[in-house]
Amino acid sequence: MSSDLQQIKVGSVVSVKASAFGRAWAKKKYGNEFKQVFVDGVVVKAIECQVKKSKLVHKLVVEYNQKEFRLSSAHVKTFQEVSQNAQFPQVENEDIEEGEKVDVGDEGIEVSEPVELLREVEWKDWTSTISIDYRDGPKSRPRLHIPNIETNSPTPFSLFLSFFPFIYFRDTVLPAWDKNGFETQTQWTSISVGEALLWLGYIFSMGFFIVSDRADYWSKAGNQLFPPLDFGRMGISRRRFDALTSAFLLTSAFHSVDMFFPVRNWLQSWNENMKQIFTPGWTSCLDESMSVWANRKTCPGWMYVSRKPHPQGNEYHTLADSETKIIYQFELVEGGDRSPSLGEQRYSNLGKTTALLLRMTEDGGLWGSGKCIFMDSAFAVLDGIVALRKHGVFAFAIVKKRRYWPKNIPGEELLEKTISLPLGGTVARVGKLDGENIVICGLRDNCFAILAVSSFGTLLPGSEVLYRKTDHGVVSFKRPVLYEQFYFARHAVDDNNNLRQGWRGIEEIWETKIWLQRVFSFTVGLTEVNAYLAHRHFVCPNSSISLQQFRRSLARDLINNPFLISEQQIPQTPTTRAKTSFSHVIQSIPQYSSWDGKSWKKKLKSQFPQRQCLACRRYTSFYCICSPARSICKKCFGPHVSSSVP
């Protein structure tokens, strides 16, 4: 067979062992007989025989689905049995080097259309500028679909409910929550819409106070400087709040295979609600958002993304409007935890990144709109940009060399030409792929070159003047229009993320070990930030209200929400400040001192004396002024005060 294999030429169709594309995958697909299964592939390169340990070694580069694999002749059965319609499994890697081991996943090999060979881009000559914009549509502004928003001036509470999937929450989440409460809690009363919103108001209110234990929120102890929090006076006792939190569920249904089933419908309802309430402007930003979760064993789809400020947890691909920074579409990255029984995601036959771009823009309502999205280098795939253009969406992406340059983009040549330009200079090259025009361009800045690929825009000078300090003095230049638009849109998702995960975010306030509650808190935090951004852009454009002020107003309205009035569950809020009690104050034991029954005496050798806590018996250096002879730790101080209240 070795002599025959030496005659294999480029373009031949060979029969290859299925195990060559992954032993585990082949065994799962074909069972224990996988070693006898052969599939067809197209030879794109035949490497000459090499002598290795006195043995001839034959190497072939076999292609399927626009991917190349370097295989040994041991995997090849014959090249005489030609098959014209072999369709091979899709590979998730964007770039594959010869000889590199790859994992083809769990997708099967199906016989359908002929294998499509690599496509080439028809590039034109290099030029210094682009003056023709392939997009000629209007530059629309974002819109919020709330009747008479200019005259009614919606409150933070009404904005929050508009961005929140309230109907799904009322009709699906509340019954599941109530059912789980009756099944898991010993003393449970049915939960109403008003009480559920009141419970959310409690969570928002907790962000304004930092305590060591949740029980301290219901503590009645305090002094003139720090009045007691006493959350119980607002309508929910500590026991009821803990029961509501413990019993919380998004759905009562169960799926034995799909790990994401408990949250899938909720996430879908959030996206559908955003599609009804908000229409983005002509530019959007596509980026990633993280929902923090440290334990990978209890988190389906757990990922570690080192470049993120919060690298551990669930990753969401998100679309945000560039002008308002409102995130209006997201998709949870399921990764390897997605069940094979669910089948492939839409458009997965076109490649991982291309499929993602098509799903996000289709679900976000961008198809056929002529709108534009700006992306970072993770989405710089030519096939994806061309596919978006065919569906009426324009795209711009930064180009960087990770391990390789993106396919079909002459990155090295573009980089060399850009670096050789003077400060502020541009270079571009127009190409055509599948009948669609694309542009690769570079901008020379002070210390770096900004490379990009786009299906729209011009490189004519913009309105913004930039100043750069060089060895020859200060140099000024105007940033091109296309790059001006990119710099305006690129931080939309990041700005939204910074607000959500910044000062006392909901995910930080709501400490939980239940994953679906973290997913819910992610959407609640996102809803809060969207409502805040809508308030600043649509309701009070000239207002300088901060997110903390907005949350304070929102928490107050949730605690006194109108649903409680209709349900006759109005919480009793005291009209005067609660009287401060000085009978319980925690203090540190004085240095070198012990209590002699009347006062502290310095007669110990230890500088920081410790005694056993009267409750938990752990050693501590604190005591309560009600009984200096006995110590109390900070953790037990709250229950100590509560137990003494009549």
C-alpha positions in Angstrom: 0.0 0.0 0.0 3.0 2.3 0.5 3.9 2.4 -3.2 0.3 3.2 -4.1 0.1 6.0 -1.6 3.1 7.7 -3.1 1.0 8.2 -6.2 -1.7 10.2 -4.5 -2.1 13.6 -6.0 -3.8 16.8 -4.9 -7.6 16.6 -5.5 -7.8 12.9 -4.9 -10.5 11.5 -2.6 -9.2 9.1 0.0 -10.9 6.8 2.4 -9.7 7.6 6.0 -10.2 5.9 9.3 -12.8 7.6 11.4 -10.6 7.4 14.4 -8.2 9.8 12.7 -10.6 12.6 13.6 -10.8 11.7 17.3 -10.9 8.2 18.9 -13.5 9.1 21.5 -15.8 10.8 19.0 -15.5 7.9 16.5 -16.3 5.4 19.3 -19.4 7.4 20.4 -20.6 7.7 16.8 -20.0 4.2 15.5 -19.8 2.1 18.7 -17.2 -0.6 19.3 -16.8 -1.2 15.6 -15.3 2.3 15.0 -11.9 0.9 14.0 -13.4 -0.6 10.9 -15.3 2.6 9.8 -13.8 4.7 7.0 -14.9 8.1 5.7 -13.9 10.1 2.6 -11.7 13.2 2.5 -10.2 15.4 -0.2 -6.4 15.6 -0.4 -5.1 19.2 -0.6 -1.4 18.4 -0.1 0.7 15.2 -0.4 3.9 15.3 1.5 6.9 13.3 0.2 8.0 10.2 2.1 10.5 10.8 4.8 12.9 8.3 6.4 12.3 7.9 10.1 14.0 5.1 12.0 14.6 3.3 8.7 10.9 3.3 8.0 9.1 5.2 5.2 6.5 7.6 6.6 3.8 9.0 4.4 1.9 12.2 5.2 -1.2 13.6 3.6 -3.1 16.8 4.3 -6.8 16.0 4.1 -9.4 18.7 4.0 -13.1 18.8 5.1 -15.4 21.7 5.8 -12.7 24.2 4.9 -10.4 22.7 7.6 -7.1 20.9 7.0 -5.7 17.9 8.9 -2.3 16.3 8.6 -2.7 12.5 8.7 -0.4 9.5 8.6 -0.7 7.0 5.8 -1.7 4.5 8.4 -5.1 6.1 8.6 -5.7 5.8 4.8 -7.3 2.7 3.5 -7.5 3.4 -0.3 -7.7 6.3 -2.7 -9.4 4.5 -5.5 -12.9 4.5 -4.0 -14.0 8.0 -4.9 -17.0 9.6 -3.2 -18.4 12.9 -4.5 -20.7 13.8 -1.6 -18.9 13.5 1.7 -19.8 16.0 4.4 -17.6 16.0 7.5 -18.1 17.2 11.0 -17.4 20.9 11.8 -14.4 21.8 13.8 -14.5 24.6 16.3 -10.9 25.8 15.9 -10.7 28.8 13.6 -7.1 28.1 12.5 -5.4 24.7 12.4 -1.7 24.1 11.8 -0.4 21.1 10.0 0.2 18.3 12.4 -1.9 19.9 15.2 -4.2 17.6 17.1 -7.8 18.7 17.0 -11.0 17.5 18.7 -14.0 17.3 16.3 -16.5 17.1 19.2 -19.6 15.0 19.2 -21.0 15.9 15.8 -21.5 13.1 13.3 -20.5 12.6 9.7 -23.5 12.9 7.3 -23.6 12.5 3.6 -25.1 15.6 2.0 -23.6 18.1 -0.4 -20.1 18.0 -2.0 -17.2 19.3 0.0 -16.6 23.0 -0.6 -13.0 23.9 -1.2 -11.3 27.0 0.3 -12.5 30.3 -1.2 -10.2 33.0 -2.2 -10.7 36.8 -1.8 -10.4 38.9 -4.9 -8.2 41.7 -3.6 -7.5 44.9 -5.5 -4.4 47.1 -5.2 -3.5 48.9 -2.0 -4.7 52.5 -1.6 -4.3 55.2 1.0 -8.0 55.9 1.6 -11.5 54.7 1.0 -14.0 57.4 -0.1 -17.0 55.2 -1.1 -19.3 53.9 1.7 -21.0 50.7 0.8 -23.7 51.5 3.3 -26.1 54.3 2.3 -28.9 53.8 4.9 -30.1 56.3 7.5 -28.4 56.8 10.8 -31.4 56.0 13.1 -31.5 56.8 16.8 -32.5 54.4 19.5 -36.1 54.3 20.6 -37.9 53.2 23.8 -41.4 52.0 23.2 -43.2 53.5 26.2 -46.3 55.7 25.3 -46.0 59.4 26.0 -42.5 59.0 27.5 -41.8 62.7 27.0 -44.8 63.9 29.0 -45.4 61.1 31.5 -41.8 61.0 32.8 -41.6 57.3 33.9 -40.3 56.6 37.4 -37.4 54.3 38.1 -39.9 51.7 39.3 -42.0 51.8 36.0 -38.8 51.8 33.9 -37.6 48.7 35.8 -40.8 46.9 35.2 -40.7 47.8 31.5 -37.3 46.2 31.1 -38.1 43.3 33.3 -40.1 40.3 31.8 -42.9 41.0 34.3 -45.6 38.9 32.6 -43.4 35.8 32.5 -42.3 36.4 36.1 -46.0 36.7 37.2 -47.4 33.8 35.2 -44.5 31.3 35.4 -42.0 32.1 38.0 -44.3 32.9 40.9 -46.4 29.7 40.6 -43.1 27.6 40.5 -41.7 29.6 43.4 -44.9 29.1 45.4 -45.1 25.4 44.6 -41.5 24.8 45.7 -42.1 26.8 48.9 -45.0 24.5 49.9 -42.8 21.4 49.1 -39.6 22.5 50.9 -40.6 24.9 53.7 -42.2 23.8 56.9 -44.2 27.0 57.4 -45.1 28.6 54.1 -47.8 31.1 53.0 -48.5 31.8 49.3 -46.4 34.5 47.8 -48.0 37.4 45.9 -46.7 39.7 43.2 -46.5 42.6 45.7 -44.5 40.5 48.2 -42.2 39.3 45.4 -41.4 42.9 44.4 -41.0 43.8 48.1 -38.5 41.0 48.4 -36.6 42.4 45.4 -36.7 45.8 47.1 -35.0 44.3 50.2 -32.2 42.9 48.0 -31.6 46.3 46.4 -31.7 48.0 49.8 -29.0 45.7 51.2 -26.5 47.2 48.8 -26.4 50.4 50.9 -25.2 48.6 54.0 -22.2 46.4 54.6 -22.7 43.9 57.4 -20.9 40.8 58.4 -24.0 38.6 58.5 -27.4 38.8 56.8 -29.1 38.7 60.2 -27.6 42.1 61.0 -30.1 43.7 58.6 -32.9 42.9 61.0 -30.9 43.9 64.1 -32.6 46.5 66.3 -29.3 47.5 68.0 -27.6 50.8 67.3 -26.5 54.2 68.6 -26.8 57.8 67.7 -24.2 57.6 65.0 -25.4 54.3 63.5 -29.2 53.8 63.9 -30.5 50.3 63.8 -31.3 48.9 60.3 -34.3 46.9 61.5 -35.5 45.7 58.1 -38.4 43.9 59.8 -40.3 47.1 60.1 -40.7 47.3 56.3 -42.9 44.3 56.0 -40.8 41.0 55.8 -39.3 39.3 58.8 -35.9 37.7 58.7 -37.4 34.2 58.7 -39.8 35.0 55.9 -37.0 36.5 53.8 -34.8 33.5 54.2 -37.7 31.2 53.3 -38.5 33.2 50.2 -34.8 33.2 49.1 -34.4 29.5 49.8 -37.5 28.5 47.9 -36.9 30.6 44.8 -37.2 28.8 41.4 -37.6 30.0 37.8 -39.6 26.9 36.7 -41.1 23.8 38.3 -40.6 21.7 35.2 -37.6 19.3 35.0 -35.4 18.0 32.1 -33.2 15.0 32.8 -30.7 15.8 30.0 -30.6 19.6 29.5 -28.5 21.2 32.2 -29.6 24.7 31.2 -33.3 23.9 31.2 -34.1 25.7 34.6 -33.0 29.0 33.1 -33.5 28.6 29.3 -37.0 29.9 29.1 -36.3 32.8 31.5 -33.4 34.0 29.5 -35.5 33.7 26.3 -38.3 35.7 27.9 -35.8 38.5 28.8 -34.6 38.7 25.2 -38.1 38.8 23.8 -39.2 41.5 26.3 -36.2 43.7 25.3 -37.1 43.2 21.6 -40.6 44.6 22.3 -39.6 47.5 24.5 -36.4 48.8 22.9 -35.1 49.4 19.3 -31.4 50.1 19.0 -29.8 52.8 16.9 -27.9 52.3 13.7 -24.7 51.2 15.6 -24.3 48.4 18.1 -21.4 46.7 19.9 -20.9 43.0 20.2 -18.8 41.8 23.2 -18.8 39.4 26.1 -20.2 39.8 29.7 -19.4 37.7 32.7 -21.6 36.4 35.5 -19.3 35.6 38.4 -19.3 32.1 39.8 -16.3 30.4 41.4 -17.3 26.8 41.7 -17.1 25.1 38.2 -18.7 21.9 39.6 -22.1 23.6 40.3 -22.2 25.9 37.3 -23.2 24.6 33.8 -21.2 26.3 31.1 -18.5 27.5 33.6 -15.7 29.2 31.8 -12.4 30.9 32.8 -11.7 34.0 30.7 -8.3 35.4 31.9 -8.7 38.7 30.1 -11.8 39.7 32.0 -11.9 41.6 35.4 -14.1 38.8 36.7 -12.6 35.8 34.9 -14.7 32.9 36.4 -18.3 32.1 35.8 -20.8 32.1 32.9 -19.9 34.0 29.7 -22.7 35.8 27.8 -22.3 37.2 24.3 -24.1 40.5 24.4 -25.3 43.2 22.0 -25.5 46.8 23.3 -26.7 50.0 21.6 -23.7 52.3 21.1 -25.5 55.5 22.0 -27.4 54.5 25.2 -25.2 51.6 26.3 -28.3 49.5 26.8 -27.8 45.7 26.4 -30.7 44.4 24.4 -29.7 40.9 23.5 -27.5 38.2 25.0 -26.8 34.5 24.6 -25.4 32.2 27.3 -22.3 30.3 26.2 -23.2 26.6 26.9 -19.9 25.1 25.6 -19.3 21.5 26.2 -22.2 21.2 28.7 -24.8 21.5 25.9 -26.6 18.2 25.6 -26.2 16.4 22.2 -29.9 15.5 22.3 -30.7 19.1 21.7 -29.0 19.0 18.4 -26.8 21.7 16.9 -27.4 25.4 17.4 -28.7 27.4 14.4 -26.3 27.9 11.5 -23.6 25.8 13.2 -22.7 24.3 9.8 -21.3 27.7 8.8 -18.7 27.7 11.5 -18.7 28.6 15.2 -18.1 32.4 15.0 -20.3 32.9 11.9 -23.2 31.0 13.5 -22.9 33.2 16.6 -23.0 36.4 14.6 -26.0 35.2 12.6 -27.9 34.1 15.8 -27.2 37.3 17.7 -28.2 39.7 14.9 -31.3 37.7 13.9 -32.6 37.4 17.5 -31.7 41.1 18.0 -33.9 42.1 15.1 -31.1 43.5 13.0 -31.6 41.4 9.8 -32.5 43.6 6.9 -32.2 46.8 8.9 -28.9 48.1 7.3 -27.5 48.7 10.8 -23.9 48.2 11.9 -22.2 46.3 14.6 -18.7 46.9 15.9 -16.7 43.9 17.3 -13.3 43.2 18.8 -10.7 40.8 17.3 -12.4 37.7 18.7 -15.1 38.0 16.0 -12.9 39.0 13.0 -13.9 36.2 10.7 -14.4 37.1 7.0 -17.0 34.5 6.4 -19.1 35.9 9.3 -18.8 39.5 8.1 -19.8 38.4 4.6 -22.7 36.3 5.9 -24.0 39.3 7.9 -23.8 41.5 4.8 -26.0 39.0 2.9 -28.6 39.4 5.6 -28.6 43.2 5.6 -26.2 43.9 8.5 -22.9 45.7 8.2 -19.9 44.8 10.4 -16.6 46.2 11.6 -14.0 44.1 13.5 -10.5 44.8 14.8 -7.8 42.5 13.3 -5.1 41.0 15.5 -2.7 38.1 15.3 -3.4 35.7 18.0 -1.8 32.4 17.1 -2.4 33.1 13.4 -3.9 35.9 11.4 -7.6 35.5 10.5 -8.2 33.4 7.4 -8.0 35.1 4.0 -6.6 38.3 5.5 -3.0 39.3 4.6 -2.2 40.4 8.1 1.6 40.6 7.8 1.5 42.7 4.7 -1.2 45.0 6.2 0.8 45.4 9.4 4.1 46.2 7.5 2.4 48.8 5.3 0.7 50.5 8.3 3.8 50.7 10.4 5.7 52.4 7.6 3.1 55.2 7.4 3.5 58.6 9.0 1.5 59.4 12.1 -2.2 59.5 11.3 -1.7 57.8 7.9 -4.1 55.1 6.6 -3.8 52.2 4.1 -6.6 50.1 2.8 -7.3 47.3 0.3 -10.7 46.5 -1.1 -11.7 42.9 -1.8 -14.7 40.8 -2.8 -15.8 37.5 -1.3 -19.0 35.8 -2.5 -20.0 38.9 -4.4 -19.8 41.2 -1.3 -17.3 44.0 -0.9 -15.0 44.0 2.1 -12.2 46.4 3.2 -9.1 45.8 5.3 -7.5 48.9 6.6 -4.8 50.2 9.0 -4.4 53.4 10.9 -0.9 54.5 12.1 -1.1 55.9 15.7 1.7 56.9 18.0 2.8 53.6 19.4 0.7 51.1 17.6 -1.1 50.2 14.4 -4.9 49.7 14.4 -5.9 47.1 11.9 -9.5 46.3 11.0 -11.8 44.6 8.5 -15.1 46.2 7.6 -18.0 45.9 5.1 -18.9 49.6 5.3 -17.4 53.1 6.0 -14.9 55.5 4.6 -11.4 56.5 5.6 -12.0 60.2 5.0 -10.8 62.5 7.8 -13.3 62.9 10.6 -14.1 65.8 12.9 -12.0 64.8 15.9 -8.5 66.2 16.1 -6.0 64.1 17.9 -2.7 65.3 19.3 0.3 63.0 19.8 3.7 63.8 21.4 6.6 62.6 19.3 10.4 63.2 19.2 9.8 66.0 16.7 7.2 67.8 18.8 3.4 67.6 19.0 1.7 66.2 15.9 -2.0 66.6 15.2 -4.2 64.6 12.8 -7.8 63.8 12.2 -9.0 60.2 12.9 -10.8 58.7 9.9 -14.6 58.5 10.0 -14.7 54.7 10.2 -12.4 54.7 13.2 -14.3 57.5 14.9 -17.4 55.4 14.7 -15.6 52.4 16.2 -14.2 54.4 19.1 -17.6 55.8 19.8 -19.2 52.3 19.9 -16.5 50.0 21.2 -17.1 50.4 25.0 -20.9 50.1 25.0 -20.9 46.6 26.5 -18.0 47.3 28.8 -19.7 50.5 30.2 -22.8 48.5 30.9 -20.8 45.8 32.6 -18.9 48.3 34.7 -22.1 49.7 36.1 -23.5 46.2 36.8 -20.4 44.9 38.5 -19.2 48.1 39.9 -20.4 49.6 43.2 -22.2 46.8 45.2 -23.7 45.0 42.2 -26.7 42.7 42.7 -24.5 39.6 42.2 -22.3 40.8 45.0 -25.2 41.6 47.3 -27.1 38.4 46.7 -24.7 35.7 48.1 -25.9 32.3 47.0 -24.8 28.8 46.3 -27.6 28.0 43.9 -26.6 28.6 40.3 -30.0 29.5 38.9 -30.4 32.2 41.5 -27.1 33.7 40.2 -28.5 33.6 36.6 -31.6 35.4 37.9 -29.5 38.0 39.8 -27.5 38.6 36.6 -30.7 39.5 34.7 -32.0 41.6 37.5 -28.7 43.6 37.7 -28.8 44.0 33.9 -32.4 45.2 34.1 -31.5 47.7 36.7 -28.6 49.1 34.7 -30.7 49.3 31.5 -33.4 51.1 33.3 -30.9 53.6 34.7 -29.4 54.2 31.3 -32.8 54.7 29.8 -33.7 57.1 32.5 -30.5 59.2 31.8 -31.0 59.1 28.0 -34.8 59.3 27.4 -36.4 60.7 30.6 -33.8 63.1 32.1 -31.1 63.7 29.5 -29.6 66.6 31.4 -29.7 64.9 34.8 -26.5 63.9 36.6 -28.2 61.3 38.8 -25.9 58.4 39.8 -26.7 54.7 39.8 -26.7 54.8 43.6 -29.4 57.5 43.7 -31.4 55.7 41.0 -31.2 52.5 43.1 -32.3 54.2 46.2 -35.4 55.5 44.5 -36.1 52.1 42.9 -35.7 50.2 46.2 -38.1 52.6 47.9 -40.7 52.2 45.2 -40.3 48.4 45.2 -40.8 48.2 49.0 -43.9 50.4 48.7 -45.1 49.0 45.3 -48.7 49.5 44.2 -49.4 45.8 44.1 -49.2 45.7 47.9 -52.0 48.3 48.1 -54.3 46.2 46.0 -53.4 43.1 48.0 -53.9 45.1 51.3 -50.4 44.2 52.4 -49.1 47.7 53.0 -45.9 47.5 55.1 -46.0 49.6 58.2 -43.2 52.1 58.0 -42.5 54.1 61.2 -43.0 57.8 60.8 -40.3 58.7 63.3 -36.7 57.4 63.7 -36.5 54.4 66.0 -35.2 55.1 69.4 -31.6 54.3 69.9 -30.7 51.9 72.7 -27.3 52.2 74.5 -27.7 48.9 76.4 -25.9 46.9 73.8 -22.6 48.2 72.2 -19.7 45.9 71.2 -16.3 47.1 72.2 -12.7 45.8 72.2 -11.1 44.6 75.5 -8.5 47.2 76.6 -4.9 46.2 76.1 -3.2 44.3 79.0 -6.5 44.5 80.9 -8.9 42.2 82.7 -12.3 42.8 84.4 -12.2 42.8 88.2 -16.0 43.1 88.6 -16.0 46.9 88.6 -13.6 48.2 86.1 -10.7 47.2 83.7 -7.3 46.8 85.3 -4.0 46.6 83.4 -2.4 43.6 85.0 -2.0 41.1 82.1 1.2 40.3 80.1 -0.8 39.8 76.9 -1.3 43.0 74.9 -4.5 41.8 73.2 -6.3 39.5 75.7 -8.9 37.1 74.4 -11.7 35.2 76.1 -14.3 32.6 75.0 -17.5 33.9 73.4 -20.5 33.2 75.6 -22.4 31.9 72.6 -20.1 30.0 70.2 -17.2 29.4 72.7 -14.6 30.7 70.2 -11.9 33.1 71.5 -12.5 36.7 70.8 -11.2 40.1 72.0 -14.7 41.8 72.0 -17.4 42.2 74.6 -20.8 43.9 75.0 -21.1 46.7 77.5 -24.2 45.0 79.0 -21.9 42.4 80.6 -18.1 43.2 80.5 -17.3 40.1 82.4 -18.3 37.9 79.4 -17.0 38.2 75.8 -19.1 38.1 72.7 -17.8 37.8 69.1 -19.0 40.0 66.2 -20.9 37.1 64.6 -22.9 36.4 67.8 -23.5 40.0 68.7 -26.6 40.4 66.5 -28.4 37.3 67.9 -27.3 38.5 71.4 -29.0 41.8 70.9 -32.1 40.3 69.3 -32.6 37.8 72.2 -32.6 40.7 74.7 -35.4 42.6 72.9 -38.8 42.0 74.5 
